[in-house]
Amino acid sequence: MGLTILAVYLAALALIVAECVVPGAVLGILGTTTLLASMGMTLAYYPDSALLLIPGQIVGTMFSIALGMYIMTHTRVGRIMVLGAQQNPEEGWTAPGVDTALTGAMGIAHTALRPAGAIEVDGQRIDAVSNGTFIERGKPVRIVQIDGNRVVVEETGAA
């Protein structure tokens, strides 16, 4: 019976690896079902050794998933799913940022910041986050930090 359980387990691993190579969920569902059957057979026929065998099956399954992911990246389907091109700043690809010169600028909370929302500075609407506190709409705020697109503000208390 031990060889039968091993054969069922290896079939489950093969199905799981095949799912990574040929995505579509059918092989993954069959592999998972077969894996659970293998674990059930292990519990039924070897209950004294189940505490060692089932964790071993789980570790082997994680290894087979990692192997499947590695294999997938080296197949034609895997290369289609991964973006190979790079977007270099020298070619004009840049993320829109916020002018760091706005640090210290005063504005008004355009929406409530709980902690995310929007502020208005010199007629320009800017997405912002508070420094962890709730700021009501219409309250005066000051920009305390700019990191890329992340603008951190605090309520000033001035009216």
HELIX and SHEET records of a PDB file:
HELIX    1   1 GLY A    2  VAL A   21  1                                  20    
HELIX    2   2 VAL A   26  TYR A   45  1                                  20    
HELIX    3   3 ALA A   50  MET A   72  1                                  23    
HELIX    4   4 ARG A   76  MET A   81  1                                   6    
HELIX    5   5 PRO A   89  GLU A   91  5                                   3    
HELIX    6   6 THR A  100  LEU A  102  5                                   3    
SHEET    1   A 6 MET A 106  ALA A 109  0                                        
SHEET    2   A 6 ALA A 116  VAL A 121 -1                                        
SHEET    3   A 6 GLN A 124  SER A 130 -1                                        
SHEET    4   A 6 ARG A 150  GLU A 155  1                                        
SHEET    5   A 6 PRO A 140  ASP A 147 -1                                        
SHEET    6   A 6 MET A 106  ALA A 109 -1                                        
END                                                                             
